[in-house]
Amino acid sequence: MSGQDVPYYLRPNKHVERQIFLEILTHINRWTNLTDYLYASMGGKYLEDLKAVYSSLGIKNLLSIECNRVTYERQMFNRPFSFLDCLKITTGEFISQLDNVMEDKKAKNCIVWLDYASAKNRQGQLQEVETIASKLAANDVLKITLNASRKTLGADKEENESEDDFQKRLLEKAKAKLGAYFPGHIPNHSRMTDSGFAEIISHAAKAAILKGLAGSQNISFLPLGQYRYNDGFHWMYTLTGIFLKREDEDDFRRRSDIADSDFISTDWQVITEIALPDLSIRERIEIDLNINLRPDEIHAKLPFGFDSDPDRSVETLKRYIKHYKRYPNFVRAVF
């Protein structure tokens, strides 16, 4: 099962990450008006992110790219707006035709989200990231999602195999999967945990983007957020950033007010983990009634906990408090 097959009501972490993405775009909108941008993504069956981008930012130049026939047909049925176009096309074809797509859509700039849920061809995915980085212009925005679960490397721990030996095998698998994008400075196999593998994926994504920009004299890429979350089956890594003229970076930082956000970081070393507890509506209401208190004070008032260990229970509560305004509400509707 891939992340795209997991229902949205089972993916609160993905929902919160998408809300943060919209907040990043809101900050970018203070720097440049996004209304006339082309927004292109792999919208899936329900086109949720395209609907959210229109609702939040008023972008009408919307494009979903999809190569699977069944998913494409469902997209066409579920298409909520006449101004949302769906193309049955691979990501590679979309990237190679990007200039023509921009011309057809009469767009000077774009926001592109390459959502690679599958881990089958990481090297090919990074090659596409490199190619699109070579094509995007100043003020274009790129978001990528890559699978960051070490279990997708195709190696299971053998009986009586030590964790140390297992991580050594995983490291060799990662080198083979990432090829030229594998970072050369990884000190040893001890980084081959799920969180450590996300760091390796981050370095590989950075390498792909910098290779794509190798021929650009005056364009740089500024990361605005890297996140790691479990989508219900796999750990995923996402990166969002903006291409800028080098002389514009300081002005962008000032006008976009990115320093005001707790969840935006321009540091390549920072990967924020999103790991939310599963809460009932009644539990959420009880917590939210006391949201102005310190986490330990809220925890003391609760008639329940999240873990048998009190410290871990408080830490779980803190993770919810960070995102309580973004936490999704899923309710059953009877038609």
C-alpha positions as CSV (number, residue, x, y, z in Angstrom):
1,M,0.0,0.0,0.0
2,S,1.3,3.5,-0.8
3,G,0.5,6.7,1.0
4,Q,-1.8,7.8,-1.8
5,D,-4.1,4.8,-1.1
6,V,-4.6,5.7,2.6
7,P,-7.8,7.7,3.2
8,Y,-7.4,11.3,4.2
9,Y,-9.2,10.7,7.5
10,L,-6.4,8.4,8.5
11,R,-3.7,11.0,7.6
12,P,-3.9,13.9,10.1
13,N,-0.1,14.4,9.8
14,K,-0.4,14.9,6.0
15,H,-3.3,17.3,6.5
16,V,-1.2,19.4,9.0
17,E,1.8,19.4,6.6
18,R,-0.5,20.6,3.8
19,Q,-1.8,23.4,6.1
20,I,1.8,24.5,6.8
21,F,2.4,24.5,3.0
22,L,-0.5,26.9,2.5
23,E,0.9,29.1,5.3
24,I,4.3,29.1,3.4
25,L,2.5,30.2,0.3
26,T,0.7,33.0,2.2
27,H,4.1,34.3,3.3
28,I,5.4,34.1,-0.3
29,N,2.2,36.0,-1.4
30,R,3.5,39.0,0.6
31,W,6.5,39.0,-1.7
32,T,4.9,38.4,-5.0
33,N,1.2,38.2,-6.0
34,L,0.4,34.5,-6.5
35,T,-3.0,35.0,-8.0
36,D,-1.9,34.7,-11.5
37,Y,0.5,31.8,-10.9
38,L,0.1,28.4,-12.4
39,Y,-0.4,25.8,-9.6
40,A,0.5,22.3,-10.8
41,S,0.4,19.2,-8.7
42,M,-0.3,15.5,-8.7
43,G,-3.8,16.0,-7.2
44,G,-4.8,12.4,-6.8
45,K,-8.4,11.2,-7.0
46,Y,-9.9,14.0,-5.0
47,L,-7.8,17.0,-6.1
48,E,-7.8,18.2,-2.4
49,D,-4.6,20.4,-2.6
50,L,-5.8,22.2,-5.7
51,K,-9.1,23.0,-4.0
52,A,-7.3,24.2,-0.9
53,V,-4.9,26.5,-3.0
54,Y,-7.9,28.1,-4.7
55,S,-9.8,28.5,-1.4
56,S,-6.8,30.0,0.4
57,L,-5.1,32.1,-2.3
58,G,-7.6,32.5,-5.1
59,I,-5.4,30.9,-7.7
60,K,-7.6,29.8,-10.6
61,N,-4.8,28.6,-12.9
62,L,-4.9,25.0,-11.7
63,L,-3.5,21.9,-13.3
64,S,-3.4,18.3,-12.1
65,I,-1.0,15.9,-13.7
66,E,-1.8,12.1,-13.6
67,C,-0.5,9.1,-15.5
68,N,-2.8,6.5,-14.1
69,R,-5.9,6.1,-16.3
70,V,-8.3,5.0,-13.5
71,T,-7.2,7.9,-11.2
72,Y,-7.4,10.4,-14.1
73,E,-11.0,9.3,-14.9
74,R,-12.0,9.8,-11.3
75,Q,-10.3,13.2,-11.3
76,M,-12.4,14.2,-14.3
77,F,-15.5,13.1,-12.5
78,N,-14.5,14.8,-9.2
79,R,-13.3,18.0,-10.9
80,P,-14.9,20.8,-8.8
81,F,-14.1,23.8,-11.0
82,S,-14.3,24.4,-14.7
83,F,-11.0,26.3,-14.5
84,L,-9.2,23.2,-13.1
85,D,-7.5,21.3,-15.8
86,C,-6.5,17.6,-15.6
87,L,-3.8,16.2,-17.9
88,K,-3.1,12.5,-18.4
89,I,0.6,12.7,-18.5
90,T,3.7,11.5,-16.6
91,T,5.7,13.8,-14.4
92,G,8.6,13.5,-16.8
93,E,6.5,14.5,-19.7
94,F,5.1,17.4,-17.8
95,I,8.6,18.7,-16.9
96,S,9.8,18.3,-20.5
97,Q,6.8,20.2,-21.7
98,L,6.8,22.8,-18.9
99,D,7.6,25.8,-21.2
100,N,4.7,24.9,-23.5
101,V,2.4,24.4,-20.6
102,M,3.3,27.8,-19.1
103,E,2.6,29.4,-22.5
104,D,-0.7,27.6,-22.9
105,K,-1.8,28.6,-19.4
106,K,-0.6,32.2,-20.0
107,A,1.4,32.1,-16.8
108,K,4.8,33.8,-16.1
109,N,5.4,31.9,-12.9
110,C,4.4,28.7,-11.3
111,I,4.1,26.6,-8.1
112,V,4.9,23.0,-8.8
113,W,4.4,20.1,-6.3
114,L,6.0,16.8,-7.3
115,D,4.4,14.3,-4.9
116,Y,6.4,11.1,-5.2
117,A,4.6,8.7,-3.0
118,S,6.3,5.6,-4.5
119,A,9.8,4.6,-3.5
120,K,10.4,2.5,-6.6
121,N,12.5,4.9,-8.6
122,R,14.1,7.4,-6.3
123,Q,17.0,8.1,-8.7
124,G,14.6,8.8,-11.5
125,Q,12.6,11.1,-9.2
126,L,15.7,13.0,-8.2
127,Q,16.7,13.3,-11.9
128,E,13.3,14.9,-12.5
129,V,13.8,17.3,-9.6
130,E,17.2,18.3,-11.1
131,T,15.6,18.8,-14.5
132,I,12.7,21.0,-13.3
133,A,15.2,23.0,-11.1
134,S,17.0,23.9,-14.3
135,K,13.8,25.1,-15.9
136,L,12.2,27.1,-13.1
137,A,12.6,30.9,-13.0
138,A,13.0,33.5,-10.3
139,N,10.0,33.6,-7.9
140,D,8.8,30.1,-9.0
141,V,8.0,27.8,-6.1
142,L,8.8,24.1,-5.9
143,K,7.6,21.5,-3.4
144,I,8.7,17.9,-3.5
145,T,7.6,14.8,-1.5
146,L,9.8,11.8,-1.3
147,N,9.4,8.5,0.5
148,A,11.7,8.5,3.5
149,S,11.0,5.1,5.0
150,R,14.1,2.9,5.3
151,K,11.9,-0.2,5.0
152,T,11.4,0.7,1.3
153,L,15.0,0.1,0.6
154,G,14.2,-3.6,0.1
155,A,16.1,-5.1,3.0
156,D,14.5,-6.9,5.9
157,K,16.3,-7.6,9.1
158,E,17.5,-11.2,9.1
159,E,17.1,-13.5,12.1
160,N,20.0,-13.1,14.6
161,E,21.3,-10.1,12.6
162,S,22.5,-7.3,14.8
163,E,21.1,-3.8,14.3
164,D,24.6,-2.6,13.5
165,D,25.0,-5.1,10.6
166,F,21.5,-4.4,9.4
167,Q,22.2,-0.7,9.2
168,K,25.4,-1.5,7.2
169,R,23.3,-3.4,4.7
170,L,20.8,-0.5,4.6
171,L,23.5,2.0,3.9
172,E,24.7,0.1,0.8
173,K,21.1,-0.2,-0.4
174,A,20.6,3.6,0.0
175,K,23.8,4.3,-2.0
176,A,22.5,2.1,-4.8
177,K,19.0,3.6,-4.7
178,L,20.2,7.2,-4.7
179,G,23.2,6.8,-7.0
180,A,25.0,10.1,-7.8
181,Y,22.6,12.0,-5.4
182,F,23.8,10.1,-2.3
183,P,25.6,12.5,-0.1
184,G,29.3,11.9,0.2
185,H,29.7,13.2,3.7
186,I,27.5,10.6,5.6
187,P,30.0,9.5,8.2
188,N,28.8,5.9,8.8
189,H,25.9,3.5,8.8
190,S,24.6,4.6,12.2
191,R,22.4,7.2,10.4
192,M,20.3,4.5,8.8
193,T,17.3,5.0,11.1
194,D,14.0,6.4,9.7
195,S,14.9,9.9,10.9
196,G,18.5,9.5,9.7
197,F,17.3,8.3,6.3
198,A,15.1,11.5,6.0
199,E,18.3,13.5,6.5
200,I,20.0,11.6,3.7
201,I,16.9,12.2,1.4
202,S,17.2,15.9,2.3
203,H,20.8,16.0,1.2
204,A,19.9,14.1,-2.0
205,A,17.1,16.6,-2.8
206,K,19.5,19.5,-2.2
207,A,22.1,17.9,-4.5
208,A,19.5,17.5,-7.2
209,I,18.3,21.1,-7.0
210,L,21.9,22.5,-7.0
211,K,22.8,20.3,-10.0
212,G,19.8,21.7,-11.8
213,L,21.0,25.3,-11.0
214,A,24.6,24.7,-12.0
215,G,24.0,26.6,-15.3
216,S,22.2,29.5,-13.6
217,Q,24.5,32.5,-12.8
218,N,22.0,34.5,-10.8
219,I,19.3,32.1,-9.5
220,S,19.4,30.4,-6.1
221,F,17.0,28.2,-4.2
222,L,15.9,29.1,-0.7
223,P,14.4,26.3,1.3
224,L,11.4,27.4,3.4
225,G,10.5,24.2,5.2
226,Q,11.4,20.5,5.4
227,Y,9.1,18.1,7.1
228,R,8.9,14.5,8.0
229,Y,5.7,12.7,8.8
230,N,4.0,9.3,8.8
231,D,1.2,9.2,6.3
232,G,-0.3,6.1,7.9
233,F,2.0,3.6,6.2
234,H,5.3,5.2,5.3
235,W,7.5,8.0,6.6
236,M,7.5,10.8,4.0
237,Y,9.8,13.8,3.5
238,T,8.7,17.1,2.0
239,L,10.6,20.2,1.0
240,T,9.2,23.5,-0.1
241,G,11.3,26.4,-1.4
242,I,11.5,29.4,-3.7
243,F,13.8,30.2,-6.6
244,L,15.1,33.8,-6.2
245,K,17.6,36.2,-7.9
246,R,20.5,36.2,-5.5
247,E,20.3,39.9,-4.9
248,D,16.6,39.6,-3.9
249,E,17.0,37.1,-1.0
250,D,17.4,39.7,1.8
251,D,14.4,41.7,0.4
252,F,12.3,38.5,0.2
253,R,13.1,37.6,3.8
254,R,12.0,41.0,5.0
255,R,8.9,41.4,2.9
256,S,7.6,37.9,3.3
257,D,7.9,38.0,7.1
258,I,9.1,34.4,7.2
259,A,11.0,35.1,10.4
260,D,7.5,35.5,12.1
261,S,6.7,31.8,11.5
262,D,7.6,29.0,13.9
263,F,7.3,26.4,11.2
264,I,9.3,28.0,8.4
265,S,13.0,27.4,8.3
266,T,15.6,28.3,5.7
267,D,18.2,26.0,7.3
268,W,18.9,22.9,5.3
269,Q,19.8,21.1,8.6
270,V,16.3,21.5,10.0
271,I,13.7,18.8,9.3
272,T,10.6,19.3,11.4
273,E,8.8,16.1,12.5
274,I,5.0,16.1,12.4
275,A,3.7,13.3,14.7
276,L,0.2,14.0,16.0
277,P,-1.8,11.8,18.4
278,D,-5.1,10.3,17.4
279,L,-7.8,12.2,19.3
280,S,-11.6,11.9,19.6
281,I,-13.6,15.1,19.3
282,R,-14.4,14.9,23.0
283,E,-10.7,14.7,23.9
284,R,-9.9,17.6,21.7
285,I,-12.6,19.8,23.3
286,E,-11.3,18.9,26.8
287,I,-7.8,19.9,25.8
288,D,-8.8,23.1,23.9
289,L,-10.8,24.3,26.9
290,N,-7.5,24.8,28.7
291,I,-5.2,25.5,25.8
292,N,-4.0,28.8,27.4
293,L,-2.3,26.8,30.2
294,R,1.1,25.2,30.2
295,P,1.2,21.6,28.7
296,D,1.9,20.1,32.1
297,E,-1.0,22.0,33.6
298,I,-3.3,20.8,30.9
299,H,-2.1,17.3,31.3
300,A,-2.8,17.4,35.0
301,K,-6.4,18.4,34.4
302,L,-7.1,15.6,31.9
303,P,-9.0,12.5,33.1
304,F,-6.9,10.4,30.7
305,G,-3.3,10.2,29.4
306,F,-1.6,9.2,26.2
307,D,1.1,6.9,27.5
308,S,1.8,4.9,30.6
309,D,4.9,7.0,31.0
310,P,3.9,10.4,32.3
311,D,6.8,12.3,30.5
312,R,6.0,10.6,27.2
313,S,2.3,11.4,27.7
314,V,3.1,15.1,28.2
315,E,5.3,15.1,25.1
316,T,2.4,13.6,23.1
317,L,0.2,16.4,24.3
318,K,2.8,19.0,23.3
319,R,2.8,17.7,19.8
320,Y,-0.9,18.3,19.6
321,I,-0.7,21.8,21.1
322,K,1.8,22.8,18.4
323,H,-0.8,22.2,15.7
324,Y,-4.1,22.3,17.5
325,K,-5.4,25.0,15.1
326,R,-4.4,22.9,12.1
327,Y,-5.7,19.6,13.4
328,P,-8.4,18.3,11.0
329,N,-12.0,17.7,12.0
330,F,-13.4,14.6,10.4
331,V,-17.1,13.9,11.0
332,R,-19.5,11.4,9.5
333,A,-22.1,12.9,7.2
334,V,-25.2,10.9,6.3
335,F,-26.8,11.8,2.9
